[in-house]
Amino acid sequence: MVKIEEYRGHIRNWKQLCSELDIDSSLERSQREEEIILKAYKKWGHSMADHIYGMFAFYLTDGDKIFALRDQFGTKPFYYYVTADNRLLCGTMIKSIIEQDGFVKEINEEMLQIYMSLTYVAGEDTFFKGVKKLMPGHWLEFENGSLTVQRYWSASQHFKPDNSKTAQEWADEIHSTVQEIFREVKEDGETAESFLSGGVDSSYVLAMSDAETSDSCGYDDERFDESYLAKQTADILGRKNSRCLITPEMYFENVPYVMYNMEQPLGDASAIVFAIACKETAKHTKLCYSGEGADEFFGGYNMYRNAERYGDNLKTFYVGNTNIMKEDEKQRILKNYNPDVLPINLVKSIYEENENLDPLSKMSDVDIQIWLEGDIYLNVDKMSTVAGLEIRMPLTDRRVFDIAGRMPSKYKVNEETNKVAFRMSASKVLPDEIAFRKKLGFIVPIRIWLADERYNADVVAKFSSEIAERFFNKDEINKIFTEYVNGNSDNWRKVWTIYTFLVWYEEYFVKR
């Protein structure tokens, strides 16, 4: 008997699948999606993900066999652990694995070296020894004590530039595809809101949706507050805007909550803001749209403009969106440093796959396979789930990525702007001043707050704690902190990355 043990996600093309698999489309969503998964597994087996559009991770039992599947981009997490007596513990939450018989909780200290550079947990290993991530585009099978993990989809294989189209034709294809997805992303009877920053991605999503209310975050400090841009966009589109004002006290108060519910440390300062936004938004809706995916697919980051200049050197240093600490510095800081544990090792296989691609496609490929899964989608999933909010990301879709994979890089990045064709698509429903607005990023004033003694007492305490003594040379990390407070603002990311690890460790290995 085949039985679904755990499933999380949202299947977009459910109407087509119900017809193809002979499923009653009037079933409630949870029952309908369970039927889709079961019948798709029976019909297509390991290749079932090729037929599904959406966000998903699940595992089922087929007699004595366990089968698990994670979607192509890793929008939903999945973890597994083989016990000493050769049983498989698995699921979409590490906490559920920790609680089971046979699990031995030990820290994987080598992951700290990766974390100190990247600020997130990249690759298949985790901070818990023996706990692995099922990577995006992979399935897992466990039967008679034998574990098989197989890749079924790779972003690298889908970068095949087509030079026959103009930028406008690419924009038209993006727009018609996004229209198609928005016909699937919400069901009749559901009411959704939409996260809105000052950028083009969230603005485009809001414009294409029927959401009547947008949700934004802001600060008292005008240097960092872009919520006024979100309000302007909402007004232009005739939508309401709900603004959450984030104070430094609120921000620091939520750090332990975020690190515990993230299950692994995350040094992305915007994660705290996003967690607060999810909690506030969940007070008035249970469904919200968000615009993740477009930057990585269509060349949205400013660093992508340097792609041609980097050329073949990319494979020697580019490991993704963040790389804040070099090896010599980590060697000074860490008590236990292993020279064989290098971030670049995580992407060697990716560069072997994409060696014939242009530099921009290589950078996008690395970020899609490493950064999106390890930081962006993890943050969205964990913080929304604990808040009781469901987030759907219309721009994260294989059909959207298919366009990006075929689009030549010259229509993604040029000397003037990023996401060239994507912005042209957005301009069909947005004024040019919004569609072509310079990327601001998710700005957080933490670089200022961290140096303020009114707010950083716990940071100071953690840097001098017994936990810090276990992992770090305390003189070295406090030197970094002192230099930061004295004016070296570039050190704020290093301080924050060390601090978030210490908070996470306390939550999982001291308090619990």
N, C-alpha and C positions, 0 to 999 in steps of 0.2 A: 504494500500500500504506500502510495506517495502522499506525504503530508508536509505542508509548509510549517516550519518551526518558528521562523521570524521573517518578517518583511517590512521594509520601510521604503517609501517612495511615492511616486505619482506617475502613472502611465498615461501618456498624452494621446496616443493613437488607439485608444480603447475601443472606439466605435468600429474601426476597421478590423481590429483583432477579434472583437465579439462576433462579427460577421464571418471572419475567416475560420474561427475556432468553434463556431456554433454555440455561442454563449448568450444567454438572455441579457440584453443590454439594459433592461429595466432593473436589474439587481442593484442593491446599494453598492457604493463604491468599494468598500472593503471586501465584500463578498465577490464582487465582479473582478477585482484585480487579483484576488486569490485564484479564482477560476482561470483567469488569463495565464497566470504563471504556471499553474498545474498543467493546463492543456498545451501551453507552449513548450513546456519541458517534455511532455510526452511526444509531441509532434516533431520538435526540432532539436531536442537534447542540448548538447553543448553549444550549438549555434543559435539558441533561442534569442539571445540579445540582439542579433542582427535584425530581428523583426520588431523590436520594441523601441519606441521613442519615449524618452522621459528620464526620470531620476529613480534609481533603485539599487538596493542591496538586499539580499535575502539568502536564507539557506533552507533546504528541505531535506527530508529523509525519504529514501526510496528503499524500503526494507532495511537492510543493515548499512546501506550506503548513505553518506552525507554529500549533498551537492550544494555549493554556494556560488553566487554570481554577483559581481559588482559592475555597475554601468561603465561606459567607455571613458568618462571623464572623472569618475570617483566622487560624484556629488554626495553620495551617502557612504559613510565609512563601513569597513568590515574587518574584523580581527579574528585571529585563530591562535591556538596554543595546544601543543601536544604534551600530554602529561607523562610522567615517568613510567606509568603503566600502559602507555601507548593508547590513550583515549584523546579524542579531539574535542576541545572546548572552543566554541566560536560564537560570534554574534556581532551586532552593530555597536555594542557598547563594551569597552574594556571593563567597566565596573561589574557587568554581569558575568564576565569570565573570572574576575578576581574572586567573586563570591562562591565559586563552585569548588567541590571537592577535587583535590589533586592539583590545584594551582599553588605554586610556590612564588610568593612575591619577592622579587629581587630587582634591584635597579640595574639597568644596562648602562654602565657608566661611560662606555665608548660613545653613546649617543650624545653625551654632553659636548664632545668635541665638534660634532656636526652642528648641534644647536647653537654653539657659541659663534659660529660663522653665519648660519642661515636664519636663525631666530625662529625656526619651526622644525618639526620632526619630518625629515625628508626620507624617502625610500621605504623599503618594506619593514625595516626594524623599528622598534619602539623603545621607549624608556623603560619598559618592563621586560626583563630578560625572558626570552622565549616567546613573547607575544609578537606576532607578525601582523602586518597589514596585508590583506588581499589587495593588490594594487589595482588601479583602474584598468578596465579592459581585460580582466582575468577571471577565470572560473577555478573552482577548487573542488576536488573530489576526494573523499576519504572512505576507504572500504577495506575491511579485514586488516586494519592496522597500517595500511599503505596510503600515503598522502601524495596526491598529484595536484600541482598548480600549473595551469596552462594559460598562456596569453591568447586572446581571441581577437584583439583589436589594438592597433597602434597608430597614434597620430602621425608618426614619421611616414607611414606608407600612403598617407592621403594628401601630401603636399605635391601636387602635380599641376604646375602653373599652366594656364590656358591664355595665350596672348591674343586670342581672336576677338576679345570684347573690349569695349571702351569702359572708362570709369563709370559713365552714366548707366551703361548696361549692367555692370556689376551692382550698382546702387539699386537699380530696378529689381534685380534678382533677390538681393537682400530684403528689400521691402516686401515683395510678394511672399517670400518665405516666412518672414516675421508675421505677416498677416495670417498666413495659414496656421502658424503655431498658436497665435492668439485665439483662433477658433477652437483650439483644443485645450488650452491651458486652464480653463475654468469651466465648470459644469453649470447647467441651469440650476438656479436656486442658491448657488454660492455667491457670496459677496466678498470682494477682495479690496484691500488697500494697496498702496505701492510706496516703497521706500524711495525717497527723492533727495539727491544731493544737488550740487550746482552743475554737475557734469552731463554730458550728452547721453550716456548709456541709460541712466535712471530716468532722464527726461524723455527719451525715446520710448522706454517701456511704459511710462505713465501715459504718454500721448496715444500709444497704440492700445491701451487697455480701456476698460470701462470703469476703472476705479474712480470713485467720487472723492476719495480722500488720499492725500499723500502724507508721508511721515518723514520728518527730518530732525536732525540734531543740531544744536547750536551752543555757542559759548558767549560769555560776557565780553571776552577779549575779541575785538573786531579784527585783529590781525589773523585770527584763525577761524572766524565765523563765516561760513558760506551759506548759512541757512537763509539769509536774505535773498540769495540767488534762487534757492529752491522755492521760496515764497513767490518770487517774481514769475518763475516758470509755472507754478500752480495757478496763479492768477491769470496768466495768459491762456492757459488751457481750460480755464473755468472749473478748476478743482479746488477743494478745500486743502488746507495745509495744517497739519498738527506738528508743532515744534516742541521738542524736548530740550530744555536747557540743562546742560551738564556742568556741574560745578566740580572743582578739584576734590572736594570732600566726597562727593558722590562717586567720582572716578576711583579714588584710592580705596574706598570702602568696598568696591565691587571686585577688586583684584583677586582675593581668595575664592570668591564665588566663581569667577571665570576660570581660574586655574584648576579648580576641582572639577567643574562640569566640562571643561575642555578635555579632561582626562590625561592630557600631556601638556607640558608647558608650551606656551605660545608667546613669543616676544614681539608680536605685532601689536603696537600700541592701540590701533584702531579696534582691536577685538573687545576691549573694555567698553568703548563707546557703542559698538554694535550690540553688545549684551544688554546694555541699558536701554538702547533703542528697542530691542525685542521685548523686553519686559514692559516698557511703556506702551508699545503698539498692541501687545496682547491684551491690554485692558479694554480695547474697544474693537478688536477684530481677531479672528483666528486664522486668517489667510492673508498673505501679503506677497507682492511681487518684488523682485530685486534684479539688478541689471548685470550680475557677474558673467564673465566669459568674453565679452567683446574686446577688452583690452588685449588679452592674450591671443585671441583669434585674428584680430584685424590690425595689430601693431599699435596699440594704444599708449605704450609707455615711451617717455622721451628718450630713454636709453636706447631704444630700438633705432634711433636715427644714427647711432654710431656703428650699426651692424656692418656696413661695408668697410669701414675703417678697421674693425677688428679682424675681419676675414677669417683665415684659417687659424688664427690665434685663439679663437673662441674656445676650442676644445681644451686649451691649456688652463683656462681660468673661469669660464662662464658656467656657473652652476645654478643660475636662476636670478630671480628678482632682487635678492639680498645677499650680501657677502660682507659682513661688517667687521670681521676679525680675522687677521692673517695668522699663519701657523706659528710664527715666532712669538707673537703676542700670547697666543693660547698656551704655548709651551711655558712661558713665564708665569701665567696665571694658574694653570691647572696643577693639582697635586700629582695626578696620574695622567700623563700625556703619552699617547701611542702614535709614533710618527707614521704608522701605516694606515691610520684612520683619517682619511682626507675627504672633504666634500666632493672634490672633482671625481672621485671614484664612483659616486652615485650616478654620474651622467656619461661615463665612458661608453656604455653600451648604446646610449641614445646617439652619441656622435658617430658611432660605427654604423648605425642605421641610416643616419641622415647626411653622410659625408658628401653626397652629390647635390645637396640642396644649397640654395643661396644663403648668405649669412643671416638675414632677417628670419627666414624660415627656420633655421637652426635654433635661433634664440627663442622663437615662439614655441617650437617643438619642446625644448627643455622646460620652459615655463608651464606649458600645458601638462606635461607628464609629471613634473616635480612640484612646482610652486602652487598651482591651482589646487591640487589634491591635498598637499601638506599644510597649506595655510588658508586660502580663501574659502574653499568649499567646507573644510573642517570647521572653520569659524561659523559660517552660515548654519551648518547643520546642528552643531552642538549648542550654540546659543539660542537658536530658535526653538529647538526641541525642549530644552529645560524650561523655557518661558511659556511653553504651550502654544507656540505660534508655528504655523506651517508656512514655509517660504518656497515659492516656485520661481525659477529663474528661466524665463522664456528664451533668453539669448544663448543659454547653454543647451544646445541641441545639436545632434549630429547633422541635421539639415543645414543649420547655420554654419557649422564648421566645414561642411562639404564645400560651401561657397568660398570660405576663407582658404581652404586647402588648394582650390583651383585658381584663386585670385593671385596674379603676379604681385610681387612685393611693392612695385612702383605705385600701385593703387592702395597700398596700406600706409606707406610712409613716404613723404617727400620733404623738401627743404623747409616748407612752410608749416606743415601740419602732420598730425598722426591720424590714423583711421580715415583716410581720405574718402574712399568710396562709402564707408559706413556712415560718415557724417553727411555725405550727399543723400544717402537713403533717409537719414533722420530728418534732413531738411524738408522732406516731403510733408512732414506733420509738425515741424518746429520752425520757429523763426531762425534765420541764419545766425543771429547773435547767440543763440543757445546751441544750435547744431554744430557751430564751428568755434565754440568757446574753448580757449586753451585749457588743457587738463590741469586741474588743481590738486587732484589726489584727495584722499580721506585725511584731512589735516586734523591733528590733535595737538593741543598746547602742552602736552606732557613734557616737552623739552624745556618749558619754562617752569612748570609745576614741580618737576623733580629737584630743582635747585632751591626750592622755597622751603625753608625750615618749618613753615606752618603745616606742610603736607607730607614731608619726606621722612618723618620720624621712623616709620617702619622700614624704610629703605636703609637708613643708617643702622638700625638695629640688626637687620638681616645681614648686612655686610660685616658685622662684628660678631655674628652668632656662631654657635658650635656647628651648625649645619655648614656655614661658609668655611669653617675651619676644616671640615672633612674633605671638601672638594677643591678648595681654592687656596692659593697663597694669599692670605688676607691682606698683607701689606700691599700687594700688587693691585688687588681689586679696589682697595680703599684709595690707592694712588689715582686710579682712573676716576673714581668718584670725586676726589678732591680737585683734580684738574678740571673736571666738568663744572663743579660749583664755582670754581675760580675763573670760569670764562671760556673753557674749551667746549663749546656746545656740541661739537662733533661726537663727543663721548656719550651723549645721552642714550643712544641706542645700545651701547655696550653696557651701560649701567642698567638699563631697563631689561635687557636680555638676561643678565646675571640675576637681577632681582626676581623676575618672573619664575626662573628655575627654582630659586630658593623658596619662594612661596608655594610652588607646586610640590616640591619635595616635602615640605612641612605638612601639607594637606594629606599626602598619600603615605608617608613613611614615618611621621611623628605623631600626628593627631589620630590617625586611623590604623 
